[in-house]
Amino acid sequence: MTLFSQDVYNFSIELSIYCEAGGVAVAQVKRVMITMPDSLLEEVDGLAKQENRNRSEFIREVMRCYIDDRRRRELRETLREGYCKMSQLNRELAEEGVTACEQAFALYEEVLARSNGA
């Protein structure tokens, strides 16, 4: 058995890694080797062509989008967990607020009634 089957295309792409160097953004490029099935490569090449990009540009953009999407999903999950943990406390605080509001309104009505009767 060979390491790569016939339907896997082996190629390298360039990844741009941006860093700050003296206040100026400098692109450092690393060459990496990846493998993918021929069918996926054909789809990548077709989409890259539609967008007037080369393969490396297209794959870099797809990778950036995936990383951004993953960060958003992780943040959403963290927020959801926080909301669940805080829900009971939030409910208790809201109920205390309603009770305090009702008490203040009752006192207001009492003071108003006394001033109208005086």
C-alpha positions as CSV (number, residue, x, y, z in Angstrom):
1,M,0.0,0.0,0.0
2,T,1.4,3.4,-1.0
3,L,1.3,6.4,1.3
4,F,-1.0,8.4,-1.0
5,S,-3.8,6.9,-3.1
6,Q,-4.2,7.9,-6.7
7,D,-7.1,10.2,-6.0
8,V,-5.1,12.3,-3.6
9,Y,-3.3,15.3,-5.0
10,N,-0.3,16.5,-3.2
11,F,0.7,20.1,-3.4
12,S,2.1,22.9,-1.3
13,I,0.5,26.3,-0.5
14,E,1.8,29.4,1.0
15,L,0.4,30.7,4.2
16,S,0.8,34.4,5.1
17,I,1.5,35.1,8.7
18,Y,1.4,38.7,9.5
19,C,3.5,40.2,12.4
20,E,4.3,43.6,13.6
21,A,7.9,44.7,12.9
22,G,8.7,48.2,13.9
23,G,5.2,49.4,13.4
24,V,4.9,47.9,9.9
25,A,3.0,44.8,9.0
26,V,5.3,42.3,7.4
27,A,4.1,39.1,5.7
28,Q,6.1,36.0,6.5
29,V,5.3,33.1,4.2
30,K,5.6,29.5,5.1
31,R,5.3,26.7,2.6
32,V,3.2,23.7,3.8
33,M,2.3,20.5,2.2
34,I,-1.2,19.2,2.3
35,T,-3.1,16.4,0.6
36,M,-6.7,16.2,-0.6
37,P,-8.8,14.1,-2.9
38,D,-8.8,15.1,-6.6
39,S,-12.5,15.9,-6.4
40,L,-12.0,18.4,-3.6
41,L,-9.0,19.9,-5.4
42,E,-11.1,20.4,-8.6
43,E,-13.8,22.1,-6.6
44,V,-11.2,24.4,-4.9
45,D,-9.7,25.3,-8.2
46,G,-13.1,26.0,-9.8
47,L,-14.1,28.3,-6.9
48,A,-10.7,30.0,-6.9
49,K,-11.1,30.6,-10.7
50,Q,-14.6,32.0,-10.2
51,E,-13.2,34.5,-7.7
52,N,-10.1,35.3,-9.8
53,R,-7.7,34.0,-7.1
54,N,-5.0,31.5,-7.2
55,R,-5.2,28.3,-5.2
56,S,-3.1,29.6,-2.3
57,E,-5.1,32.8,-1.9
58,F,-8.3,30.9,-1.9
59,I,-7.2,28.3,0.6
60,R,-5.8,31.1,2.9
61,E,-9.1,32.9,2.8
62,V,-11.1,29.7,3.5
63,M,-8.8,29.0,6.5
64,R,-9.3,32.5,7.9
65,C,-13.0,32.2,7.5
66,Y,-13.0,28.8,9.3
67,I,-10.9,30.2,12.2
68,D,-13.2,33.3,12.5
69,D,-16.3,31.1,12.4
70,R,-14.9,28.8,15.1
71,R,-14.0,31.7,17.3
72,R,-17.5,33.0,17.0
73,R,-19.0,29.6,17.8
74,E,-16.8,29.2,20.9
75,L,-17.7,32.7,22.1
76,R,-21.4,32.0,21.6
77,E,-21.1,28.8,23.6
78,T,-19.2,30.5,26.4
79,L,-21.9,33.2,26.6
80,R,-24.6,30.6,26.6
81,E,-23.0,28.8,29.5
82,G,-22.6,32.0,31.3
83,Y,-26.2,33.0,30.8
84,C,-27.3,29.5,32.0
85,K,-25.1,29.8,35.2
86,M,-26.4,33.3,35.9
87,S,-30.1,32.7,35.1
88,Q,-31.1,31.9,38.7
89,L,-29.3,34.9,40.1
90,N,-30.8,37.1,37.4
91,R,-34.3,35.8,38.2
92,E,-33.8,36.5,42.0
93,L,-32.5,40.0,41.3
94,A,-35.5,40.7,39.0
95,E,-38.0,39.5,41.6
96,E,-36.3,41.6,44.3
97,G,-36.6,44.6,41.9
98,V,-40.3,44.0,41.3
99,T,-40.9,43.7,45.0
100,A,-39.0,46.9,45.8
101,C,-40.9,48.7,43.0
102,E,-44.3,47.5,44.4
103,Q,-43.3,48.6,47.9
104,A,-42.2,52.0,46.6
105,F,-45.4,52.4,44.7
106,A,-47.5,51.5,47.7
107,L,-45.6,54.0,49.8
108,Y,-46.1,56.7,47.2
109,E,-49.8,56.0,47.1
110,E,-50.0,56.2,50.9
111,V,-48.1,59.5,51.0
112,L,-50.3,60.9,48.2
113,A,-53.4,59.8,50.0
114,R,-52.3,61.5,53.2
115,S,-51.4,64.7,51.4
116,N,-54.8,64.8,49.6
117,G,-56.6,64.2,53.0
118,A,-54.7,66.9,54.8
